[in-house]
């Protein structure tokens, strides 16, 4: 399915069934012939969209429970969507889509340093509620991303090298499983499901809310350095040397970016290829942090926005787009890199490239290498960097983008750990790559747990983990 083939041609559900379901749901229930259908299935990613038979616009956990029970009784698959940033992984027809966007409540417990976050809340909701208490969540580069889906996929935060993955700081979840049960899931109630949900995304049920840790952070040292593309090799090589010595408090990435010639892009970057280093440093010694930036600043930036930022302003570090769009992305987890690996990237992604890309390396390591005491399903913790390659479909044809991305990923294959990061797996073929997001033993455990909690794979319109064969309905620890 492509971005233009996105409308079911017939009404697949009997009107009486729709009416019966609507009587159990507080929010709207929308079928394909409803004028609200396109708006209620729409997500941030518009390249590929769900084409469900029904959309349930949930306003609370009871709506989710009724929707899952309805779908399960009829053998229909269930998808869940809040902001729709990851829907590039799926372009499914049929089934039922639960839209959680109306479930956006956030409750902060300043004394316990926690927040209860409903299924449809975005990170900016959590940031706003936590700030008055001098606290902050482990949110990522884009505050408009849904907090729950981001966290269930792992959650690579602005301060993750300092504090770990967002999934490492989940204390409890409310989840509706495929049998229609609402469960309170924590380490001391359902440890297996608790382990699987934190990293297994939406394969085991619909999370209606989660309790997460908040951090005593009000400001960061952050911003960016922008360099002309002519200095790309020097910037990348200096960056690799620099990341080998910086402390855990320093979180960063380096990206080669082709910027469009539009008024929204400030001069002198408009219409140019640039190299950008983005920084988010945990609170500490400001003078020491400034000195730490010396090797990068010595290269000579054309823009330098580094300085102290209120945590609520950290979305400005990456300036991720807030307008929905169509894009294709690929990703790979990498080990130690060198000048040869840099050249492999620049040969394919510089200003001479036929397809405009964003090619980014994010520095991993630090606390990311240490799982929480009770463990979770987040994999590939030994990776040193994660590489992302992203192209907007508005700027190039998909028939050119996909092979161009493949060439970049093939070029870095000698330095790949063989893994991928689930939150960034949004391109064509992502469904076939899910296994690579997990360590081998963990993936086997996940498929066993899937056979227990979702034996019929009701939750399959996603980055799918199928149930293990021959183990359906088993109880206990399926490792």
LINQUIGI-V182527 format. One line per field, one symbol per residue. ss: DSSP state (~ for helix, > for strand, _ for the rest). phi: phi as a letter, one per 30 degrees, with the letter a starting at -180 (. if undefined). psi: psi as a letter, one per 20 degrees, with the letter a starting at -180 (. if undefined). A space follows every 10 residues. Layout:
# LINQUIGI-V182527
ss = ???
phi = ???
psi = ???
This chain:
# LINQUIGI-V182527
ss = __________ ____~~~~~~ ~~______>> >_____~~~~ ~___>_____ >__>>>>___ ~~~~~~~~~~ ~~~~___>>> >_____~~~_ __>__>>>>_ _____>>>>_ ___>>>>>__ _>~~~~~~~~ ~____>____ _____>~~~~ ~~_______~ ~~~__~~~~> >>>>>>____ _>>>>_____ ~~~~~~~~~~ _____>>>>> >>>_>___>> >>>>>>>>~~ ~~~~~~~~~~ ~~~______> >>>>>>>>__ __________ __>>>>>>>> >____~~~~~ ~~_~~~~___ __>>__>>>> ~~~_~~~~__ ____>_>>>> >>>>____~~ ~~~~~~~~~_ _______>>> >>>__~~~~_ __________ ____>>>>>> >>_____~~~ ~~~~~~~~~~ ~_~~~>____ _~~~_____~ ~~~~~~~__~ ~~~~~~~~~~ ~~~_______ __________ _________
phi = .cdccbbedb ddcdeddddd dedccdddcb cdcdddeddd cdbddcdbbe bddbcccdca edddddddde dddciddbcb bccidcdddb bcciibcccc edccdbbccd ddhbbccdec dcddddeddd edcibadddc dcddddddde dddkidcecd ddbjdeddcc cabcbcdddi dccccbeccb ddddddddkd hcdclcdcab cbdccdbcbb cakbccbddd cedddddddd ddddbddedc caabbcbccd cbddcddccd ibdbcbccbb cdeadedddd dddeeddddj dcabcdldbd edcddddchd dcceacbbbb aacbcdcbdd dddddddcbd ddddcdbccb ccdciidddc ddediaddch dddcbccbbb bdddcadedc dddddedddd dcedcddjcb cedcdbceid edceeddbde dddddddddd ddcbdchecb caddcddddi beidciddd
psi = paiinkoqhr oipphhgggg ghhipgrqop rhjpiigghi iqahpjgpqq mrhqponpir hhggghgggg ghijkqqpqp peikhjiiip mqqaappooj himjqpppnh gilrqpprhj prhhggghhh ghjkrqrmrb hoijqpgggg ghifnorhkh hhirqhhikp hqqpporhjj ppqoorhjgm hghgghhnhj ckijaopiqq pqqqqmphqr orbqppqqhh jgggggghgg ggiiiqrhip prrpqopopq mqhipqqkip jqprpppppo pqqcogghgg hhighghihn qipojpappq hijihighlq qipqrprpqq qqpqbprahg hghhghhija iiphpprppq pppbbcihio rrhiraipak iiqhqppppp qpiiiqqhhh gghgghgghh hjhijqiirq pghjnjrpjh hijghiiqqg hhgggghghh hghmhjlhni manpoqqpqj jpiqraoj.
